[in-house]
Amino acid sequence: MRKIATLVASAALLAAVVATLTGCTTSNGAVAGCATTASGSVSNGITVSSNFGKTPTVKLKSPIGTVKTTERTVVKAGTGAVASKNKNVTADFVIYNGSTGKELTSTGFDGKTVPFTMDTAKYLPGLVKTLECSRVGSRVVGVIPPADAFKSTGSTDLGVGAKDEIVFVADVVSVKAASPAPLKTATGTVVAPKAGFPTVVFSSKGLPTVTVPATAQPSAFQEEVLIKGKGAKVGSDANVIVNYQLVLWRTGKVVSGNDTWAAGQTATFNTGQVVAGFKQALEGQTIGSRVVVVIPPALGYGTSGNSQAGILGTDDLVFLVDILGIS
């Protein structure tokens, strides 16, 4: 899966309107009735191309400087729906380390957007502050201090130090009413397991153990439903909320960092951004379902595997998944 997900704003420079792809800021895009995060000298000092929907050209000096709270500047103001509190927002974005200027992660601006809920309890506060009060069609840039991001711990996965600001450039693609709260666990009709499949047992603390049969891996896509949920179907390229655990058939062991039950945190991602077999397993299933899927290399990481995760090019992947919601 992409490294996105676990995974992410004063006066405006109105004096010079640049009629090229490289644009200066316009304003903080104030929207009546919405508490817009103010722009500032640091966010206004970042030059970002203004062609919405295209990969932005970003020019910033590193280190960009220190901010006490998130600054938000509008590069291009949209005219669509407003990303107000608790709404569901999808966005394309790129994130930089403000100290080094290094690009940390990006959606790719290829149509595979990432969902956000305008809720600082669920997402990094600085990301929410940058997106909130923006209209669909807007391109915004946020400069986010550690206090509104990863605090004093930083993020080793992303390459963010404890004292690093991050720069968040985002296109607001859609705004929708909030989805129903995700389920806590799979809920629905229990289905008898299939013979020859990996078995699943949950502990009293709600943690799963998947046991792989002592047989040769099937090397073909296989799937079983253990609980048939009664919610909506997962559509194509949907933003899903899941618990999942990944086990290798060859070793019978969990792949490090791929057990959301153990981590105590669900995962949210677009089914268009995962390996083909995982996409196939989820789309068409219903919310509330618990599934076990065996994914051969051709529908997983291919013959090259994933050496960083210890996955060989011949490994079948075994996923246990609870489908908890759509964002």
Summary of the structure (lengths in Angstrom):
residues: 327
radius of gyration: 21.5
end to end distance: 17.7
largest distance: 71.3
contacts: 1088
relative contact order: 0.15
helix: 12%
strand: 34%
